[in-house]
Amino acid sequence: MIRSVVKGIGSYLPERILSNEELSKTVETSDVWIRERTGIGQRHIAAEGQCTSDLGLEAAKVALKDAGMTADDIDLIVVATTTPDYTFPATATIIQNLLGIKHGAAFDLQAVCSGFIYGVNVVDSLLRTGTAKNALLIGAETFSRILDWEDRTTCVLFGDGAGAVVLSAEEGGESGVLNSFIRSNGEHRELLYVDGGPSKTQTVGHVRMIGNQVFKHAVKDIAGAMQQCAEGAGIPISDIDWFVPHQANQRILNGVAKRLKLDPAQVISTVEFHANTSAASVPLAMDAAVKDGRIKRGDLVMLEAFGGGFTWGASLLRY
């Protein structure tokens, strides 16, 4: 059996940190208000001229070093992003060029905050069918570029960042992606969307959200996806060592943990420091937990996310 094994992981956060207190000087909010409702204390903001490809490139370099590989070893790059550098070409091809890679394939994947989970599913499929041997899967966002900084219901929630993993096709062994589960439902798109686009308005637009409604769907759908993903792998939820959720809101993380009767200590949370970085949030959180020693080789790890569309899903892997 061929499995997609995580050989390396890395992340990158822009230097500028925007605290709740600083944000409260430009929009009607407060540190207490934001923390009580979201658990967020700060977010990182990309510098002027710093693009999604720049963030993704830095995360990719760290992941390659962690894997003990060079760019020449990579024959597939997939970038999950909602904030590409351009409408086209794909941000993945820009990163491919910046890495000096002239072989293989590169493309972007758009599933908003669930993008990295969708990416795990896609890359795993391509590796197992022999399309590629070593892949870079990157979640990268400059979400600050699509925020309405006068809308306190959305601008306090998001930040910029990137995370990346190197996945390699390996035969035999117990490590690797064990199962993935992805779903979508466009029925409720008006609850979380961007009010612009090249075809619709010829503008980029801004994020719009009805937060309390998104919360209800997120908790239910994420919990269901995690259960079905675990069942598909034949592994009880109780056997899983770590849960790495999309870092949308601490209340959502707590709600899912309560619904599935998880030990909160098993749920990796970086939302206080990173805010919601959309497709970058899962690899950012996983990298933090690997680097601080919580997630170790051999551990069972469940990744999960929920995003606009609605899209949602989960992936179970043995790290």
C-alpha positions as CSV (number, residue, x, y, z in Angstrom):
1,M,0.0,0.0,0.0
2,I,1.3,3.5,-1.0
3,R,0.7,6.2,1.6
4,S,1.3,9.9,1.6
5,V,3.7,10.6,4.5
6,V,4.5,13.9,6.0
7,K,8.2,14.3,5.7
8,G,8.5,17.9,6.7
9,I,6.5,20.9,8.0
10,G,7.0,24.6,8.2
11,S,5.3,28.0,8.6
12,Y,5.8,31.7,8.2
13,L,4.1,34.7,9.8
14,P,4.6,38.3,8.7
15,E,6.6,40.5,11.1
16,R,3.9,43.0,11.8
17,I,1.6,42.2,14.7
18,L,-1.7,44.0,15.1
19,S,-3.0,43.7,18.6
20,N,-6.6,44.1,19.7
21,E,-5.7,47.3,21.5
22,E,-4.2,48.8,18.4
23,L,-7.2,47.7,16.4
24,S,-9.6,49.3,18.9
25,K,-8.1,52.7,18.0
26,T,-9.5,52.5,14.4
27,V,-12.7,50.6,14.9
28,E,-15.3,50.5,17.6
29,T,-14.2,47.4,19.6
30,S,-12.0,46.4,22.6
31,D,-9.6,43.7,23.6
32,V,-12.1,42.4,26.1
33,W,-14.9,42.3,23.4
34,I,-12.8,40.4,20.9
35,R,-11.3,37.9,23.4
36,E,-14.7,37.1,24.9
37,R,-16.3,36.4,21.6
38,T,-13.4,34.8,19.6
39,G,-10.4,34.1,21.8
40,I,-8.2,36.2,19.5
41,G,-5.6,38.5,21.0
42,Q,-3.6,39.5,18.0
43,R,-3.0,38.8,14.3
44,H,-0.1,39.1,11.8
45,I,-0.4,41.5,8.9
46,A,1.6,41.3,5.6
47,A,3.8,44.2,4.8
48,E,3.1,46.5,1.9
49,G,4.3,44.7,-1.2
50,Q,4.4,41.3,0.6
51,C,2.2,38.9,-1.4
52,T,0.7,35.5,-0.7
53,S,3.4,33.9,-2.8
54,D,6.1,35.5,-0.5
55,L,4.5,34.0,2.6
56,G,4.1,30.6,1.0
57,L,7.6,30.6,-0.3
58,E,9.1,31.1,3.2
59,A,6.9,28.4,4.7
60,A,7.9,26.0,1.9
61,K,11.6,26.6,2.5
62,V,11.2,25.7,6.2
63,A,9.2,22.6,5.3
64,L,11.8,21.5,2.8
65,K,14.6,22.0,5.3
66,D,12.6,20.0,7.9
67,A,12.2,17.2,5.3
68,G,15.9,17.2,4.5
69,M,15.0,17.8,0.8
70,T,15.8,20.4,-1.8
71,A,13.4,22.0,-4.3
72,D,14.7,19.7,-7.0
73,D,13.1,16.8,-5.1
74,I,9.6,18.3,-5.5
75,D,7.5,17.4,-8.5
76,L,4.1,18.8,-7.4
77,I,3.1,22.1,-5.7
78,V,-0.5,22.7,-4.6
79,V,-1.3,26.1,-2.9
80,A,-4.6,26.4,-1.0
81,T,-5.5,30.1,-1.0
82,T,-8.4,32.5,-1.3
83,T,-6.1,35.5,-1.7
84,P,-3.9,34.7,-4.7
85,D,-1.3,37.1,-6.0
86,Y,-3.2,37.4,-9.3
87,T,-6.4,36.0,-10.9
88,F,-3.9,34.1,-12.9
89,P,-1.2,32.7,-13.1
90,A,-1.7,30.4,-10.1
91,T,0.2,31.4,-7.0
92,A,1.6,27.9,-7.0
93,T,3.4,28.5,-10.3
94,I,4.9,31.7,-8.9
95,I,6.3,29.8,-5.9
96,Q,7.5,27.0,-8.2
97,N,9.5,29.6,-10.2
98,L,10.9,31.3,-7.0
99,L,12.1,27.9,-5.9
100,G,13.8,27.4,-9.2
101,I,11.7,24.4,-10.1
102,K,11.2,23.8,-13.9
103,H,9.7,20.3,-13.7
104,G,6.5,18.8,-12.4
105,A,3.2,20.6,-11.9
106,A,1.8,23.4,-9.8
107,F,-1.7,24.7,-9.3
108,D,-4.0,26.5,-6.8
109,L,-6.9,25.1,-4.9
110,Q,-9.8,27.3,-3.7
111,A,-12.0,26.0,-0.8
112,V,-11.6,29.0,1.5
113,C,-10.8,28.0,5.1
114,S,-11.1,24.3,4.2
115,G,-8.5,24.6,1.4
116,F,-5.7,22.8,3.2
117,I,-7.9,19.8,4.1
118,Y,-9.1,19.7,0.5
119,G,-5.5,19.9,-0.5
120,V,-4.5,16.9,1.6
121,N,-7.2,14.9,-0.1
122,V,-6.1,16.0,-3.6
123,V,-2.4,15.6,-3.0
124,D,-2.9,12.2,-1.3
125,S,-4.8,11.0,-4.4
126,L,-2.1,12.2,-6.8
127,L,0.7,10.7,-4.8
128,R,-1.0,7.3,-4.4
129,T,-1.7,7.1,-8.2
130,G,1.9,7.8,-9.1
131,T,1.3,11.3,-10.6
132,A,4.0,12.7,-8.3
133,K,6.5,11.4,-5.8
134,N,7.1,14.4,-3.5
135,A,4.7,17.3,-3.1
136,L,4.6,20.6,-1.4
137,L,1.2,21.4,0.0
138,I,1.0,25.0,1.1
139,G,-1.8,27.0,2.8
140,A,-1.1,30.7,2.4
141,E,-3.2,33.8,2.8
142,T,-3.0,37.6,2.9
143,F,-6.6,37.9,4.2
144,S,-6.0,41.4,5.4
145,R,-6.3,42.5,1.7
146,I,-10.0,41.5,1.5
147,L,-11.2,42.9,4.8
148,D,-13.4,45.9,5.4
149,W,-11.4,47.5,8.2
150,E,-14.5,49.5,9.2
151,D,-16.6,46.3,9.8
152,R,-15.8,45.2,13.4
153,T,-17.7,41.9,12.9
154,T,-15.1,40.7,10.4
155,C,-11.9,42.7,10.6
156,V,-11.1,41.5,14.1
157,L,-11.2,37.9,13.1
158,F,-8.6,37.4,10.4
159,G,-4.8,37.6,9.9
160,D,-2.1,36.7,7.4
161,G,0.3,33.7,7.3
162,A,1.4,30.5,5.6
163,G,2.0,26.9,6.5
164,A,3.4,24.1,4.4
165,V,4.0,20.3,4.4
166,V,6.1,18.0,2.3
167,L,4.2,14.9,1.5
168,S,5.9,11.9,-0.1
169,A,4.6,8.6,-1.6
170,E,6.0,5.7,0.4
171,E,5.2,2.0,0.2
172,G,4.5,0.0,3.3
173,G,4.8,1.3,6.9
174,E,2.1,2.7,9.2
175,S,2.7,6.5,8.8
176,G,0.9,8.8,6.4
177,V,-2.6,9.9,5.5
178,L,-5.1,7.3,6.6
179,N,-8.3,8.8,5.4
180,S,-9.9,12.1,4.3
181,F,-13.4,13.3,4.2
182,I,-14.5,16.5,2.3
183,R,-18.0,18.0,1.7
184,S,-19.6,21.2,0.5
185,N,-23.1,22.8,0.4
186,G,-23.6,26.1,-1.5
187,E,-27.1,26.6,0.0
188,H,-25.9,29.0,2.7
189,R,-23.2,30.9,0.8
190,E,-24.8,34.2,1.8
191,L,-23.8,33.6,5.4
192,L,-20.0,33.8,4.6
193,Y,-18.8,35.3,1.3
194,V,-16.8,38.0,-0.4
195,D,-19.0,40.6,-2.2
196,G,-16.8,40.9,-5.2
197,G,-15.1,39.0,-8.0
198,P,-13.8,39.3,-11.6
199,S,-16.9,38.0,-13.3
200,K,-19.5,39.4,-10.9
201,T,-18.3,42.9,-10.0
202,Q,-14.8,43.2,-11.6
203,T,-13.6,44.1,-8.1
204,V,-11.9,42.1,-5.3
205,G,-14.6,42.8,-2.7
206,H,-14.7,42.4,1.0
207,V,-15.5,39.6,3.4
208,R,-19.1,39.5,4.7
209,M,-20.4,37.2,7.4
210,I,-23.3,36.5,9.7
211,G,-21.2,35.0,12.5
212,N,-23.9,33.4,14.7
213,Q,-25.3,31.4,11.8
214,V,-21.8,30.3,10.7
215,F,-21.1,29.1,14.2
216,K,-24.1,26.8,14.3
217,H,-23.2,25.1,11.0
218,A,-19.5,24.9,11.7
219,V,-19.8,23.0,15.0
220,K,-22.3,20.5,13.6
221,D,-20.6,19.9,10.3
222,I,-17.0,19.8,11.7
223,A,-18.0,17.2,14.3
224,G,-19.8,15.1,11.7
225,A,-16.8,15.2,9.4
226,M,-14.4,14.2,12.1
227,Q,-16.6,11.2,13.1
228,Q,-17.0,10.0,9.5
229,C,-13.3,10.5,8.7
230,A,-12.3,8.4,11.8
231,E,-14.9,5.7,11.0
232,G,-13.7,5.5,7.4
233,A,-10.2,4.7,8.7
234,G,-11.6,2.2,11.2
235,I,-10.2,4.2,14.1
236,P,-12.2,5.3,17.2
237,I,-12.1,9.0,18.0
238,S,-10.9,8.1,21.4
239,D,-7.7,6.6,19.9
240,I,-6.7,9.8,18.3
241,D,-3.8,11.7,20.0
242,W,-4.2,15.2,18.7
243,F,-6.9,17.3,17.0
244,V,-5.7,20.3,14.8
245,P,-8.7,22.4,13.8
246,H,-9.0,25.4,11.6
247,Q,-8.4,28.3,13.9
248,A,-11.6,30.3,13.2
249,N,-12.8,31.1,16.7
250,Q,-12.1,29.6,20.1
251,R,-15.8,29.1,20.8
252,I,-16.1,26.9,17.7
253,L,-13.1,24.9,18.9
254,N,-14.6,24.5,22.3
255,G,-18.0,23.6,20.8
256,V,-16.7,20.8,18.6
257,A,-14.6,19.4,21.5
258,K,-17.7,19.4,23.8
259,R,-19.8,17.8,21.1
260,L,-17.3,14.9,20.6
261,K,-16.4,14.7,24.3
262,L,-12.7,15.5,23.5
263,D,-10.1,16.4,26.1
264,P,-9.5,20.2,25.5
265,A,-5.8,19.5,26.1
266,Q,-5.8,17.4,22.9
267,V,-7.1,20.3,20.8
268,I,-4.3,22.5,19.3
269,S,-5.2,26.1,19.5
270,T,-3.2,29.0,18.1
271,V,-6.1,31.4,17.4
272,E,-5.1,33.7,20.2
273,F,-1.8,34.5,18.4
274,H,-2.6,34.0,14.7
275,A,-6.4,34.7,14.5
276,N,-8.1,33.1,11.5
277,T,-5.6,32.7,8.6
278,S,-8.1,30.8,6.5
279,A,-6.3,28.0,4.5
280,A,-3.1,28.6,6.4
281,S,-4.5,28.0,9.8
282,V,-4.3,24.2,10.0
283,P,-0.7,23.9,8.9
284,L,0.3,26.9,11.1
285,A,-1.3,25.2,14.1
286,M,0.2,21.8,13.3
287,D,3.6,23.3,12.8
288,A,3.4,25.1,16.2
289,A,2.5,21.8,17.9
290,V,5.2,19.8,16.2
291,K,7.9,22.4,17.0
292,D,6.9,22.7,20.7
293,G,7.1,18.9,21.0
294,R,3.4,18.1,21.5
295,I,2.9,16.2,18.2
296,K,5.5,13.5,17.9
297,R,6.3,10.9,15.2
298,G,3.8,8.0,15.4
299,D,1.0,10.1,16.8
300,L,-2.5,9.9,15.3
301,V,-3.5,13.5,14.2
302,M,-6.9,14.6,13.0
303,L,-7.0,17.8,10.9
304,E,-10.3,19.6,10.3
305,A,-11.7,22.8,8.9
306,F,-14.9,24.6,7.9
307,G,-15.1,27.5,5.4
308,G,-17.2,29.7,3.1
309,G,-19.1,27.9,0.4
310,F,-19.9,26.2,2.8
311,T,-17.0,23.7,2.6
312,W,-15.8,21.4,5.3
313,G,-13.8,18.3,5.9
314,A,-11.3,16.3,8.0
315,S,-8.1,14.3,7.4
316,L,-6.6,11.6,9.7
317,L,-2.9,10.9,9.5
318,R,-0.2,9.1,11.5
319,Y,2.6,11.7,11.8
